[in-house]
Amino acid sequence: MNAKEQIQAKLAELENMQKALNQQKLQMQADYKRMSEEKEKNNAELLQRSLQVAQATRLVVIGTIGSMQQFTLNDDWTVWHERLEQHFIANDVLDGKKVAVFITLLSAEAYTLLRDLCSPDVPSQKTIAQLATIMKDHLQPKPSCLTERYKFKERRQQAGENVKQYIASLKKLSMHCEFGNNLENQLRVEAASRDVAEMQDSRNSTDAANISYIARRKGKQTPNSRSKAAIKCFCCGKPNHKSSECRFREYECDVCHKKGHLKSVCKSKNNASSSKSKHDNASKMSEKNSSANACNYIDNTNEWNEPFERMFYLSDTLNKIEPYTLKMNVETNVIEFEIDSGSPITTISIGKLKEYENLRDPRGSIKNQ
């Protein structure tokens, strides 16, 4: 093959290659067009589905007011059913759809229970009122009126519970008490009972505090400090020694001419009927008052007709605390007595006794003032 033929062969080969390239280009353009069309179609379909979802979501948002969670067996049936009824009203749920909505809002356990209670029927064959009654009778049966009234009466305000919380609890307990229009009156009665109980508790606490105070007060006294301060000799009238140790115990009184005391302490100056036994008993009481117990002691004998002879003098003590007194009505006379829980009888002062000399027998009717 000469050169010319070789050149022609090369040109023919180039033309064939050019045709092949042109065909590939056309094929690629066709594929690109097809892919573009498919992409546009897919995008259109995707957009359409998105619009449909958005429209459906919008309808749900517009068509549903509020939300209802599923009812579980741990929920309060009465509260949940009341909310369901308001949900029906707010969303204009038709009567024909209430049963379906009701069933779909039950948990699996709650629906299984309802299905068993409705057997041999199925829940969808019942009305909404029948289904509500079946669930209420099973989950929250009506309690006894007497039992609920007992719980209402026994309810007390708890520590840390304010009045509003207490009243709210009472109203909740009164739901099955059948008080009717008498509920407010019952609440007032309970409030009054609470106030009386608080007053009684306060009074008991005060009494307990007073008793504790008296016990501490008596416990602080040393065995001999009170007795030494309270001793007063009936022979000479001076303190801090017994009558049996007084150097004037054998002296004769210049007023009554009896031995055992001086005229400065003679009672005959004020009472001509006083006898020596008064001084003897007073001396005995002074000796008893100096015992280790340091008690305000009064001899407990059967001589009720002579209470005056068993009385004794009390002098001022160190760190003196005012005694507890009580006014008593004795034969229409109001007399103030000193309270001494350790004594068989109650004492009054000599001055008070002289005001009521006609009172010699303590037995009789005594009223607290």
C-alpha positions as CSV (number, residue, x, y, z in Angstrom):
1,M,0.0,0.0,0.0
2,N,1.4,3.3,-1.1
3,A,1.3,6.5,1.0
4,K,-1.8,7.8,-0.6
5,E,-3.8,4.7,0.3
6,Q,-2.5,4.9,3.9
7,I,-3.7,8.5,4.2
8,Q,-7.1,7.6,3.0
9,A,-7.4,4.7,5.4
10,K,-6.5,7.0,8.3
11,L,-9.1,9.5,7.2
12,A,-11.8,6.9,7.0
13,E,-10.8,5.6,10.5
14,L,-11.1,9.2,11.8
15,E,-14.5,9.6,10.3
16,N,-15.7,6.4,11.9
17,M,-14.4,7.6,15.3
18,Q,-16.1,10.9,14.8
19,K,-19.4,9.2,14.1
20,A,-19.0,7.0,17.2
21,L,-18.3,10.0,19.4
22,N,-21.4,11.8,18.0
23,Q,-23.5,8.8,18.8
24,Q,-22.2,8.7,22.3
25,K,-22.9,12.3,22.7
26,L,-26.4,12.0,21.5
27,Q,-26.9,9.0,23.9
28,M,-25.6,11.0,26.8
29,Q,-27.8,13.9,26.0
30,A,-30.8,11.5,25.9
31,D,-29.9,9.9,29.2
32,Y,-29.4,13.3,30.8
33,K,-32.8,14.5,29.6
34,R,-34.4,11.3,30.8
35,M,-32.8,11.6,34.2
36,S,-33.8,15.2,34.4
37,E,-37.4,14.3,33.6
38,E,-37.4,11.5,36.2
39,K,-35.9,13.9,38.8
40,E,-38.5,16.5,38.2
41,K,-41.2,13.9,38.4
42,N,-39.8,12.6,41.7
43,N,-39.6,16.1,43.0
44,A,-43.1,16.7,42.0
45,E,-44.3,13.5,43.7
46,L,-42.3,14.3,46.9
47,L,-43.7,17.8,46.9
48,Q,-47.2,16.5,46.5
49,R,-46.8,14.1,49.4
50,S,-45.4,16.8,51.6
51,L,-48.3,19.0,50.8
52,Q,-50.7,16.2,51.6
53,V,-49.0,15.5,55.0
54,A,-49.0,19.2,55.8
55,Q,-52.7,19.5,54.9
56,A,-53.5,16.4,57.0
57,T,-51.5,17.9,59.9
58,R,-53.2,21.2,59.6
59,L,-56.6,19.4,59.7
60,V,-55.6,17.6,62.9
61,V,-54.4,20.7,64.6
62,I,-57.5,22.6,63.6
63,G,-59.9,19.8,64.3
64,T,-58.6,18.8,67.8
65,I,-58.8,21.1,70.9
66,G,-56.7,20.0,73.8
67,S,-55.3,16.5,74.3
68,M,-56.3,13.3,76.2
69,Q,-53.8,10.8,77.5
70,Q,-54.6,7.2,77.6
71,F,-56.4,5.9,80.6
72,T,-54.4,3.4,82.7
73,L,-55.5,1.4,85.7
74,N,-53.4,3.6,87.9
75,D,-55.3,6.7,87.0
76,D,-58.3,8.1,88.9
77,W,-61.3,7.0,86.8
78,T,-63.7,9.8,87.9
79,V,-61.2,12.6,87.1
80,W,-60.3,11.0,83.7
81,H,-63.9,10.5,82.7
82,E,-64.8,14.1,83.5
83,R,-62.0,15.3,81.3
84,L,-63.1,13.0,78.5
85,E,-66.6,14.4,78.6
86,Q,-65.2,17.9,78.2
87,H,-63.0,16.7,75.4
88,F,-66.1,15.4,73.5
89,I,-67.8,18.8,74.0
90,A,-64.8,20.9,72.9
91,N,-64.2,18.9,69.7
92,D,-67.9,18.4,68.8
93,V,-67.5,14.6,68.8
94,L,-70.7,13.0,67.4
95,D,-72.5,10.4,69.5
96,G,-71.8,7.7,66.9
97,K,-68.1,8.2,67.3
98,K,-67.8,8.6,71.1
99,V,-67.5,4.8,71.8
100,A,-64.7,4.5,69.2
101,V,-62.8,7.5,70.6
102,F,-63.4,6.2,74.1
103,I,-62.0,2.7,73.3
104,T,-58.9,4.1,71.5
105,L,-58.1,6.2,74.5
106,L,-57.9,3.1,76.8
107,S,-54.6,1.4,77.5
108,A,-54.2,-2.3,76.6
109,E,-54.7,-3.4,80.2
110,A,-57.7,-1.1,80.7
111,Y,-59.4,-2.3,77.4
112,T,-58.8,-6.0,78.4
113,L,-60.5,-5.3,81.7
114,L,-63.4,-3.5,80.0
115,R,-63.8,-6.4,77.5
116,D,-63.9,-8.9,80.3
117,L,-66.5,-6.9,82.2
118,C,-68.7,-6.6,79.1
119,S,-68.5,-10.3,78.2
120,P,-70.2,-12.0,76.4
121,D,-70.8,-8.7,74.6
122,V,-67.9,-6.6,73.2
123,P,-67.4,-3.0,74.3
124,S,-68.3,-1.6,70.8
125,Q,-71.8,-2.9,71.2
126,K,-72.4,-0.8,74.3
127,T,-73.3,2.9,74.6
128,I,-70.8,5.4,76.0
129,A,-72.9,5.8,79.1
130,Q,-73.0,2.0,79.7
131,L,-69.3,1.7,79.3
132,A,-68.6,4.6,81.7
133,T,-71.0,3.0,84.3
134,I,-69.3,-0.4,83.9
135,M,-65.9,1.0,84.5
136,K,-66.9,3.2,87.4
137,D,-68.8,0.4,89.3
138,H,-65.7,-1.8,89.0
139,L,-62.9,0.7,89.6
140,Q,-64.6,3.1,92.1
141,P,-67.7,1.4,93.6
142,K,-69.9,3.7,95.7
143,P,-68.7,3.5,99.4
144,S,-71.0,3.2,102.4
145,C,-72.5,6.6,103.4
146,L,-72.0,5.8,107.2
147,T,-68.4,4.8,106.6
148,E,-67.7,8.0,104.7
149,R,-69.3,10.1,107.4
150,Y,-67.2,8.4,110.0
151,K,-64.1,9.2,108.0
152,F,-65.3,12.8,107.7
153,K,-65.9,13.1,111.4
154,E,-62.5,11.6,112.3
155,R,-60.5,13.7,109.9
156,R,-58.1,16.1,111.9
157,Q,-55.9,18.8,110.6
158,Q,-52.4,17.5,110.2
159,A,-49.2,19.1,111.3
160,G,-48.0,21.6,108.6
161,E,-51.5,21.5,106.9
162,N,-53.0,25.0,106.5
163,V,-56.7,25.8,106.8
164,K,-57.4,25.8,103.0
165,Q,-55.8,22.4,102.5
166,Y,-57.8,21.0,105.5
167,I,-61.1,22.4,104.1
168,A,-60.3,20.9,100.7
169,S,-59.6,17.5,102.2
170,L,-62.9,17.7,104.1
171,K,-64.9,18.5,101.0
172,K,-63.3,15.6,99.2
173,L,-64.3,13.3,102.1
174,S,-67.8,14.6,101.9
175,M,-68.4,13.5,98.3
176,H,-70.2,10.3,99.4
177,C,-71.5,11.5,102.8
178,E,-74.8,12.6,101.2
179,F,-74.9,15.8,103.3
180,G,-76.8,17.7,100.5
181,N,-77.4,21.3,101.4
182,N,-76.1,20.7,104.9
183,L,-72.5,20.4,103.8
184,E,-71.5,24.0,104.7
185,N,-73.0,23.5,108.2
186,Q,-71.0,20.3,108.6
187,L,-67.8,22.1,107.6
188,R,-68.5,24.8,110.2
189,V,-69.1,22.1,112.9
190,E,-65.8,20.4,112.0
191,A,-64.0,23.7,112.1
192,A,-65.5,24.5,115.6
193,S,-64.6,21.0,116.8
194,R,-61.0,21.6,115.6
195,D,-60.8,24.9,117.5
196,V,-62.1,23.3,120.7
197,A,-59.6,20.5,120.4
198,E,-56.8,23.0,119.9
199,M,-57.9,24.9,123.0
200,Q,-58.0,21.7,125.0
201,D,-54.6,20.7,123.8
202,S,-53.2,24.1,124.7
203,R,-54.8,23.9,128.1
204,N,-53.3,20.4,128.7
205,S,-49.9,21.7,127.6
206,T,-50.2,24.6,130.0
207,D,-51.2,22.3,132.9
208,A,-48.3,20.0,132.1
209,A,-45.9,22.9,132.0
210,N,-47.1,24.2,135.3
211,I,-46.7,20.8,136.9
212,S,-43.2,20.5,135.5
213,Y,-42.4,24.0,136.8
214,I,-43.6,23.1,140.3
215,A,-41.6,19.8,140.2
216,R,-38.4,21.7,139.2
217,R,-39.1,24.3,141.8
218,K,-39.4,21.8,144.6
219,G,-36.3,19.9,143.3
220,K,-34.1,23.0,143.6
221,Q,-34.7,23.3,147.3
222,T,-32.0,21.9,149.5
223,P,-33.0,19.6,152.4
224,N,-32.4,22.2,155.1
225,S,-32.5,25.6,153.4
226,R,-36.3,25.9,153.5
227,S,-36.8,24.5,157.0
228,K,-34.1,26.7,158.5
229,A,-35.8,29.8,157.0
230,A,-39.3,28.7,158.0
231,I,-38.5,27.9,161.6
232,K,-39.8,30.4,164.1
233,C,-39.6,29.7,167.8
234,F,-43.0,29.8,169.6
235,C,-41.3,30.5,172.9
236,C,-39.6,33.8,172.0
237,G,-40.7,34.5,168.4
238,K,-37.1,34.5,167.0
239,P,-36.1,32.4,164.0
240,N,-33.4,29.8,163.4
241,H,-33.8,27.6,166.4
242,K,-36.4,25.1,167.7
243,S,-38.7,25.7,170.6
244,S,-37.2,22.7,172.4
245,E,-33.8,24.4,172.3
246,C,-35.0,27.9,173.3
247,R,-33.7,29.2,176.6
248,F,-37.1,30.8,177.3
249,R,-39.1,27.6,177.1
250,E,-39.4,27.4,180.9
251,Y,-40.3,31.1,181.3
252,E,-43.7,32.1,182.6
253,C,-45.8,34.4,180.4
254,D,-46.6,37.8,182.1
255,V,-50.0,37.8,180.3
256,C,-51.5,34.3,180.6
257,H,-49.0,33.2,183.4
258,K,-48.3,29.9,181.6
259,K,-44.9,28.5,181.0
260,G,-43.4,28.0,177.6
261,H,-43.4,31.4,176.0
262,L,-42.8,35.1,176.4
263,K,-45.5,37.7,176.4
264,S,-44.3,39.0,173.0
265,V,-45.6,35.9,171.4
266,C,-48.5,35.2,173.7
267,K,-51.7,34.6,171.7
268,S,-53.9,35.5,174.7
269,K,-53.4,39.2,173.8
270,N,-55.5,38.7,170.7
271,N,-57.6,35.6,171.7
272,A,-58.5,35.1,175.3
273,S,-59.6,31.6,174.7
274,S,-56.1,30.4,173.5
275,S,-54.8,27.4,175.5
276,K,-51.4,25.9,176.2
277,S,-52.2,23.1,173.8
278,K,-52.0,25.5,170.9
279,H,-48.4,26.3,171.9
280,D,-47.5,22.7,172.4
281,N,-48.9,21.7,169.0
282,A,-47.2,24.7,167.4
283,S,-43.9,23.5,168.9
284,K,-44.5,20.0,167.5
285,M,-45.1,21.5,164.1
286,S,-42.0,23.6,164.2
287,E,-39.9,20.5,165.0
288,K,-41.6,18.5,162.2
289,N,-41.0,21.4,159.8
290,S,-37.2,21.2,160.5
291,S,-37.0,17.6,159.2
292,A,-34.8,16.5,156.3
293,N,-37.7,16.5,154.0
294,A,-38.2,20.2,154.3
295,C,-42.0,19.9,153.6
296,N,-44.8,22.2,154.7
297,Y,-46.1,19.6,157.1
298,I,-49.5,19.7,158.8
299,D,-50.3,16.9,161.3
300,N,-53.0,14.6,159.8
301,T,-55.2,13.8,162.8
302,N,-58.9,13.3,163.2
303,E,-59.2,16.5,165.3
304,W,-61.2,18.3,162.6
305,N,-62.7,20.5,165.2
306,E,-59.4,22.1,165.9
307,P,-57.7,23.0,162.6
308,F,-56.3,26.2,164.1
309,E,-54.1,24.4,166.5
310,R,-52.5,22.5,163.7
311,M,-51.4,25.6,161.8
312,F,-47.9,27.0,161.8
313,Y,-46.0,30.1,160.9
314,L,-44.1,30.4,157.6
315,S,-41.4,33.1,157.4
316,D,-39.9,34.6,154.2
317,T,-37.3,32.4,152.4
318,L,-34.4,33.2,150.2
319,N,-35.3,33.4,146.5
320,K,-38.9,33.3,147.4
321,I,-41.4,32.5,144.7
322,E,-45.0,33.6,145.1
323,P,-47.2,30.6,146.1
324,Y,-50.2,29.4,144.1
325,T,-53.5,30.5,145.6
326,L,-57.1,29.7,144.9
327,K,-60.3,31.6,145.9
328,M,-62.9,29.3,147.5
329,N,-66.5,29.9,148.5
330,V,-66.9,28.9,152.2
331,E,-70.4,29.4,153.5
332,T,-71.0,32.4,151.2
333,N,-67.6,33.9,152.1
334,V,-64.9,34.1,149.4
335,I,-61.6,33.1,151.0
336,E,-58.2,32.9,149.4
337,F,-56.3,29.7,150.1
338,E,-52.7,28.7,149.4
339,I,-52.4,25.5,147.3
340,D,-50.2,22.8,148.8
341,S,-50.4,19.5,147.0
342,G,-48.5,17.7,149.7
343,S,-50.8,18.7,152.6
344,P,-54.0,16.9,153.7
345,I,-55.7,20.2,154.3
346,T,-55.4,23.8,152.9
347,T,-54.0,26.6,155.0
348,I,-55.0,30.2,155.3
349,S,-53.4,33.1,157.2
350,I,-54.2,34.0,160.8
351,G,-55.5,37.3,159.6
352,K,-57.9,35.6,157.2
353,L,-59.0,33.3,160.0
354,K,-59.8,36.1,162.3
355,E,-62.0,37.7,159.6
356,Y,-64.1,34.6,159.6
357,E,-64.0,33.4,163.3
358,N,-67.4,31.8,162.9
359,L,-65.9,29.2,160.5
360,R,-64.5,26.5,162.8
361,D,-65.6,23.3,161.1
362,P,-63.9,22.9,157.7
363,R,-66.3,20.2,156.6
364,G,-69.0,21.2,154.3
365,S,-69.7,22.3,150.7
366,I,-66.8,24.2,149.1
367,K,-67.1,25.8,145.7
368,N,-64.3,27.1,143.5
369,Q,-64.6,30.8,142.5
